[in-house]
Amino acid sequence: MTAPTITLVRGDITEQDADAVVNAANSSLLGGGGVDGAIHRRGGPEILADCRRLRASHYGKGLPTGRAVATTAGRLPARNVIHTVGPVHSASEDRSGLLASCYRESLRVADELGAATVAFPAVSTGVYGWPMADAARIAVAAVRGTETSVREVRFVLFDEAAYIAFQAALAEYA
């Protein structure tokens, strides 16, 4: 196992042809807004059906923050979706360990799937309010510090500000 190559892409995660795309899910696993809503809409009802099966079996109370689980990718170009629940940012409580866990756990699930390429969004930076520069630093450090068989981690960033933040985090880590 070696560190995966990290690439940055400005674009839409639902368009990524990868072994797995990571969904910044909410704990219900039943869809929502932002990345979660986009993945469910574009991926179609097969993803929701898989999520409902997970809720009925192992995750009756929902997926805990910092954990990850895989489903089909439905109609997405990717082969699998790895759902992870990021923490809501807090100015009074350090939740960075939970955010890093999202990336580590997603890579663990990717290894179980035999995935060589994994596309991540900037977890927790939307409605969960995590500051982009800090989220980028945590994401890059978590991926760099995780032993995995994944060969390429692709951070798919929706806008230029996110792309610049991840570029800076990569340069800082190098």
N, C-alpha and C positions, 0 to 999 in steps of 0.2 A: 504494500500500500504506500502510495506517495501522495503528496498534496495535489489536489486537482488544479488544473488550469482555471483561472478565473477570467471570464470575459464579461464585458458590459455591453448591453444592448439598449438603445432607446427605442421603446415600442410597446406593443400589446402582448402580455403574457399568454393570452388565449391563442395567439398565432404561432407560438413556438413549437417547432418540430423537435421534440426532445423525448428521452425515455420517460421523464417525469416532469411535470410542472408542479410547483408548490402553490397551494391556495392559502392565502391569509384568511382563514376561516373564523367564524365565531364558534363558540363551544357547542351550539346546537347541531352543527354540521348540516343544517337544513337550508343553507343559502342566506344571503344578506345583501349588503351593499358593496361598493368598491370592487376589489379584485374578486372577492367571494361571489358577488352577484354576477359579475362578468363571466367567471368560469362556469357557474351553473347555467346561465343563459346560453352561452355558446356551446357548452358540452352536452346540453340536452338532459332529458329526464333520466337517463341511465345513471348519471352521477348522483342525483337525488335518491334514486332507488337504492343504490349502494349505501349511501349515507343513512337512509332509513333502516337498512338491515343492520348496520353498525350500531345505531341507536337501540334497536330492538335486542341486540345480543350483548356486546361488551360495554357499550357506552350509553347506558340508559339515562345517566345524569349529564351526558354531554362529554366532549373531549376536554380534559383538563388543560389549562394554560401551560405552554411550553412542550406539550406532547405532540405527536404526529401519527397519522394513520393514512393508509392508501386506499384508493378506490379506482375504478375504471376511469378513463378519460372521456368516455362517451364519444361525442362528435369532434372533440379537439384533435389537432394533429399529433399531440403527445400520446404516449401509450398509457400513462397512469397519471392520476392526480394524488399528490401527497398533501393532505389537509393538516395545517398546524394552527394552533390558537396562540396568537401573540398577546402579550400583556398590554393593558391600557397604561399609558405613560402616567407617572406620578411625580410631582415635584418634591413630595415629602417622603417617598419610599423608593429605595433602589430596587428596581425590578429588572435590571440589566441581565442578571443571571437567567431569568425566565425568557428574555428575548434571545439570548445566546442559545438557550436550550432548543428553541424552535428550529434553528439551523442545524444543530447537532443531531437532534431527533429526526429531522427530515432526511439528513444524510444516512442515518442508521436505517431508516425505512427504505431509502433508495438502495442501499447495499442489499437489503433483504430481497428487493425486487430485481437485483442484478442490473440496475440502471447505470449507464456510463455517462449520460448527460442529464443534468438537472437544472431547470430554470426556476429561479426564485424571484418573487417581487420584493419590495422593501417592506418587510413585515412590520406591522404596528404603526406605520407612518401616516396612514390615512385618518380615519375617524378615531383611531385609538391615540392619536396625538403625539406620537414619539417624534422628537426633533430629528430631521433627516440626517444631519451630519453625525449625530451620536448613534443613530440606528445603523448608518453605513459603517462606522467604525466597529461596532459590536458585530455586525454581520460578517465583515471581512475577517476579523480576528477569530470568530467562531469557526468559519469555514477553514481558514488556514490552520487552526489548532485541532481539527478533527481528523482522525485517521479514517480513511474511506477508500473504497475501490472506485468511486465516481471519478471519471477522468476530467470532465468539464463541468464547472459550476458557472451558470450564466445568470447574472443579475439583470433582470429585465425591468427597466426603469421607465416610467410613464412620461416623465417630463425632463426638461433640460436641467432643472435645479437638482433633481434626484441624481441624474447622471453625473453632474459635476461633484456632488457630495460623495458618491461612490468612487469616482476617479481620485479624489483627494484622499479618501480612506485607503485605497489601494496603494497610492504613492507613499503614504505615511507608513504603511505596514511593510513596504519593501525595503 
